[in-house]
């Protein structure tokens, strides 16, 4: 039987209003998580965040205290003569660029840290460095050859309220309260995607995306300290094709394999589809006792709605349905 992956259930308590600064001028309150917020509506619909992780596999984290506009790099206190060239370099080298800052901007007087992270399987690592000027990032090597390697997971919580209000209203309280072991282990970050799944978190260096993270995120932190994923809130692993993310999520639940490196996807092959907006794949994963094969189907949601707080028109999301092939005797 083909089962839908993820339920999208579980409520998140509504935090108090949280002001977010604009790049210039006084702070503007974002208000509360009212019934029209995209993350509230997604929870009511039961949207599943499964299979929505980014394709990115290499990352540049730039500590930038202070306010961020909708385009975080350009609309921030980062050197504006450097920003366009840095953005071009990140696109050319296929490196995902994120601004980061301490929750509540603790130690904001430093503001000069940066990190390169690699989440490709077998190459996972994150290295912190300090820049003298923003222009240093134009020539710094993005390959892990410089900087101090992080020895613990780094949790990036999307708090980019200028991009979507839900990211700040849910993300900032989570970042403040997340009980990570060290002060450099939790950061607010710029836009991760999947606004309606706020609070959103990406855990580096492995690149695991999480959505609809409840409370203070303690269960997520504990899972990664054990070298496991937190399956109830897992969106997927960055760089894995969406069909592979859906298959991997379902297989983890069925087989109880929660290790970070369990069930790597080895092949994603298109299968015959019935036409229309329905698509099908056969996904192969490496299990502890041999291949694990899954049939995956994606189709539009039955209901169209605004998928972000800024959206002006309703749209259909994708739903994912997975069945594992049963080995014959």
N, C-alpha and C positions, 0 to 999 in steps of 0.2 A: 504493500500500500504506500502510495506517495503521500507524505505528510508535509504540511506547511512548516517552514523553519521559523521558530521564534513566535512569541505571543504578543510582545509589545506591552504586556501588562505590568502592573506595579506602579503605585502612585508615588510621586515625589512631593514632600511637604512644601508648601508655598513659603518662600522667604519674604522678609520685609523688603520694602522698596530699596533700591540700590542705585545711587547716583553714578552716572558715568560722564566723564569730562569730554568735551569736544576739544578739537585741536586748539581752538582759540575761544575766548570768552568764558563765562562762568559755567559751572557744572549744570547739566540738565537732568532732572529725575526721569528715569525710564518708566516709572509706574510699577504696577503689580502684575502678577501672572493672572490676568483676567481671562475670561473664557474665549477671547479671540486670539490669544497668543498661539503661535504655531505649535509649540511643544505641548501646550495643554490640549489642543485639538488632536494632536497625534496620539497622545495617551488615551483620549476618549475613543478614538477610532480603533485603537489597538494596533497601530502601525508597528511593524517589527523593524528594528535597525539592522538585522542580519544582512550581510553581503553588501555593505555600504562603505567599506574602508577604501581609502585613497589608493591610487596606483603608485604613489610615490614610494621610493625605496632608499633614497639618499636625502639628507636633511641638513639645512643650515639654520641654526638657532642663534638669534641676535638679541642680546639683552638690550632692551630699550625702555627705560622707565618713562613714566608720564603718559599722556593721552595718546590714543591712536584713532585716526579717522577711519572711514570705511575702507580706503586703500591704505592699509596700516603702514607700509614702508614709506610711502610718499607723504602721507598725512600724519607725520609724527615728528619728533625732534631729531630724528636721524638726519645726517648731513644730506641736504637735498641736491647738492652737486654730485653726490656719489650714488644716490638711490637708483636713478635710471640705469646706470651702467651695471650696478650690482644685480638688478632685476634681469637685465639682458644676460648676464653671465649665468645666473641660476637657471634661466630657461635653456640656454645653450648646453649646459652640462646636466640638465634634467635633475636638478637638485631642488627640493621643496624648501622654500624660504619661509620661516616663521619668526615673528617678533615674540620675545618672551619678557616677562617682568615678574618680580617677586610678588606674591600675594600681599596686598596692602602696601606694596612697594617698600617692603622692609629692605634695608641696606641699599636703598635706591641711589645713594651717593656713589656706589661703585659704577654700575651701569655700563661696564665695558667688557663684560664676558661675552663669549660666543662659543659655539660648539658645532662640530661636524658630527653627524651620525650616519651610520650605514646599517640598514635593516635587511640587507640581502642575506638569505640563508647561508650560513657558514662564514659570513663576514661581519657579523653583528658587533657593533662597538659604538661608543660615543666618547668624544674627546673635547674637553673644555680648554679654551685659551682666553687670553686677554688681549684686546686690541688697544694700541695707543691712539689711533684715529679711526674713524669709520672707513676711510680710504684703504686701510690695511686689508680689508676684506676682499678688495679687488684682486689682490695678488697672492693672498694666503692660499696654501694648498688645501684643497678639499678632498683629502684622502686618508685622514687619520695619522698622517706622518708627524703632526705637531699637536701639542696640547697634552693634558693629563687625562688618562682614560678613566671614565666613571666606573666604579666597581659595584654600583647598584642601579636598579631601574630608575629612570627619570619620568615623572608623570607631568604631562602638559595638559592643562585644563583650559578649554576654549572659554575666554571671557571677553570676546570681542563684541561689546555691546553696540558699537557704531555700525557693525555689520548686521547683527540681528539682536534684538532686545533680549530674547530668551537666553542667548549665550552668556550675557552678563547676569541676568536675574537668577539663573541657575548655576552658572559656572563660577562666579566669584565667591559665593558662600562655600561651595565645595572646595575650591582651592585654598581658602582660608582655614578650613577645618580638617583637611585630609591629613591623617596621621602618618606621614612618611618619616623614615628614620632620621634623615638629615635635612638641613635647611636648603640644600641645593637640589633636593629630590623632587620638589613640587614647584611648578611655575604656572602662572597665567600665560596663555598664548593667544596669538591672533587666529584668524578664521581657519577652522579645520574642515568645515563642510558638515552637512546633515544637521542644520540648525534645529529642526523640529525634534531631534533626539537629545537636545540639551538636558542635562549637563553632559558634554562630550569630553572624552579624555583620550589621548594617545600615549602609549607607554613605549618609550624608546630604551634600548636600541632595536628591539624586535619589531616595533611598528604595529602593535596591537591597538586597534580602535575600540572604544567603548562608548555606549550611549545610554541615556536615561539612567545615569548612575545615581543611586539614591543616597540619602543621608550624608555621612562624611567620607564615603568611599573606602571605609576601613576594610571591608571584605575584599575589594579589588586589590588594595595594597598587600594584604596578607597573602592572597593568592600568588601574586608575583614574587613575594619573598620566598614562597615555597617552590618557585619555578613552574607555576601553573597559570592558566588563563582563568578568568572569572566568567564562566560561561553564561550566566543569566543576562549579562549586559554587553556581551561581546558583539561588536559589529563585524569584525573580521580582521585579517592581517593585511597590512598595506602591501601592495605589489602582487597579491594573489588575485586572479581574475574573479569577478563577482560570482560566477557559477561555482568556481572552486571554493570561495568563501562559504557559500551556502552549503555545499556538500560537506566541507570540513566541519562546519558547525554542527550539522545534523549527526555526522558520524561520531564526533566527540561525545555528544549526548548519549547515543545508543551504546557506544563501546566503552564509555567512561574513561577516555584517554584525554587528560587535561594538560599534559606537559607542554611546555612552550613549543617544543620541536616535534610533537606527535603529529602523525598523519600528514606529512608534507604532500602537497599536490604535485603529482608527476605528469599529468596530462589532462587537458580539457579539450574535448572534441565535440564539434557541433553534431547534433543528431537530427533526424528527420523531424521537422516541425509541422504542426497541422495548419499553419498559415495564420494570417492576421497578425496580431501582436504577440502571439504565443511563440516562445523559443524554447528549444530543448538542447541539452548537452549530455554527454557521458563524461564523468569525471573519475579519474583514477588517483588514488592516494596510496602511499606506502604505509602499511600497517605493521605491527610487530610480528604478525604471523603470515605476511604476504600481502598481496594487493587488496585494497578495499575499493570497490567500484560503486558508483552512485549514478542514478538517473536524476537529472535536474531539469525542472521546468520553471520558466518565468513567464508571468502574464500580468497585465495591468490590474491595478486594484479596481474593485467594482465601483468605488466612490471617488469622485474628483473633489479636491479641496485645495485651498491655498497651503502650499507646503513650506512657506517661510512667512515671517511676519511682514515682510516687505512685498510679498507677491501681490500682483494686481489681478491675476486670473487663476482659476482653479486648474489643477493638473492631476493626472493619475500617477501614483507611485507604482513601483514594481513589487509583486509578491513572488516568493520563492517556495518551491515545493520539491521535496527530495525523497527518494526511495533508495535504500541500499540493496544491491544485488545480493541475494542469498546464495552462498556456495552450495553446490550440489554434493550429495554424498558420494 
